[in-house]
């Protein structure tokens, strides 16, 4: 279930990544600033990844899985509102979530699996997230072309939120196996 959660958050975050520049165009950010906005989001993501171990020492890992999932869905739904430059902060928040859940899920898998299958499980985790993205992104892109970027984000966030909710509900039986 950790793999499913990571895969969903990761694929949603990749969709965000590919919508970042079109959304900046949509709200009128000058192209000359795209590099700066990208650098800020990458730096924020690096900070999030670096802070995972600090949070793991203080907060239950299960809660740490829920928070980035919730934040990612909130970002999608918020960006489905009428476009505005101040909403770009939600791309940054999504990047924080993605870079936070990556090391967190890898650490959980490292602690939950034996060394003889660990590398395989981590590879499956990465493959699954990319597979979800590859399957979903053409539909999301077509939806953005046919309707609008905010509408595509609304549909993606709604479907992603439902899928994450199903994943967490399905996880109830294995919830105790996730380190506290």
N, C-alpha and C positions, 0 to 999 in steps of 0.2 A: 504494500500500500504506500510505502514511502516512495517507491518508484513511480507509482501512478500520480501521487501528489506532485512530485518533482516534475514529471512529464507534463502535467497540465499547466503548472505555473510557468515552466520553461517555455512551452510552446506559446502560451498566451504572451509571455514577455517578448518572444521573438516576433510575434505579430506586432507588438508595440514598437519594437526596434525598427521594423520596416515602415511603420506609419509615422515615425518621428519627423522625418524631413517633409513628407507631404503635408503633415499637420502644421508644421512651421510655415510652409508656403500658404496654407489655408488661412492662417491668422496674421499673415503679413510680416513675418520675421525676415529681415534682409538675408539673402543667401550668404553674404560675407560673415554673418554671425553663426552660421551653422556649425562651423568647426569649434567655436567657443561653447555653444550649447552642448555639443556632443562631448567635448572634453569635460565639462562640468558633470554631466550624467555618468560618464565613465569613472571619474574620480570619486563621485558619491558611491557608485557601485563597489569600487575598490575598498572604500571605507567600510561599507556594509559587510563585505566578505571578511575583512580583517577583524571585525567586531563580533563575529559569530561565537568564537570560543569564550569571549567575555560573557555573552548572554547565556551560553549553555551552562556556565557555572552558576548562574543566578536564577534561571527560569526553566521550568519544565520543558523538555524537548518537544513534547506533544503540543504544547501551547505555541512553541516556536514554529511549528509546522502550520498552525492555523493562522497566525498573524500575517505571514506573507501571502497566503492564499486569499485572505479577506482583503488585504491591501490591494492586491492585483485586481480583484473583481471591482472594488470601489473605484480604482483608477479607470477601468474600462467604462463603467457606468457614468462616472463624472465627465469623462471626455466625450460622452455621447450627447452632452448638453450643447447648446449653441456654442460654436467655436469662439474662443477668446484667448489672447496671449497669456494671461495669468494661469490658464489651465495647463500650460506646458510643465508646471511643477509636478503634475501627475505622471508625466513620462519619467521624471527623476525618481519619484516614489516607486514606480514600477521597476525601475532599474535597481533600486535599493532592495526590493523584494527578491528579484531574480538572483542578484549576487549574494543575497543572504541565504536563500534556500539551497543554492548549489552546494556550498561547503557544509551546510547543516545536513542535507540529505546524504552526502558522501560520508560524513562522520557517523551518522546513524547507521548507515549500511556497514561501515567498517566495524562498528560495535556489535551489530546484530548478526553478522555472517562469519562463518569460519574462514580461515585463510585459504583453504583449498578452492573456494568458490567466489571469494571476494572480488577478484578482478573481473570475473564473468558478470557478476551482479552489477558492478559499477559500469561495465560496458553496456549491459542491457538498459541500465538507467539512462545513459546518454543516447543510445539508439532509440529508445522509446520516445524520448522527448522530441528528437528530430523527426521521427516518423509521424508523430501527432502534428507537428508543425507542417511537414510536407503535405500531409493529407488535408489539413484545414486551410492553409494559406491561399491556395488558388480560389477557394470559395469566398474567403474574406475579401480578397482583392477584387474579385468579380462583383461582390456586393458593394464595395466602395465605389467601383466604376459605375455600377448601375444606379446606385442611390446617392450615397455620400460617405465620407470617412466617419463622421459621428454615428451614422446609422450602422455601418459595419462594426464599429466598436461596441455599440449597444447590443447587437446580435451576438457578437463574439463573447462579450462579457456575460451576457445572460446564459448562453450555452456553457461557457466555461465555469460560471458560478454554479450552475446546476450540476455539472460534472464533478466539480470539487465537493459539493455538498454530498453527492452520491458516494464519492470516494471516502469522505470522512464518516459517513453513516456505515458504509461497508467495513470500515476500519475498526468498528467497535469491538469485534471479536479479537482482533490482534492488537488493540490499543494498549493492553498491559505489557505486550512484548517490546513496545517502543520504550527506550530508556527514559526514566523520569528525570 
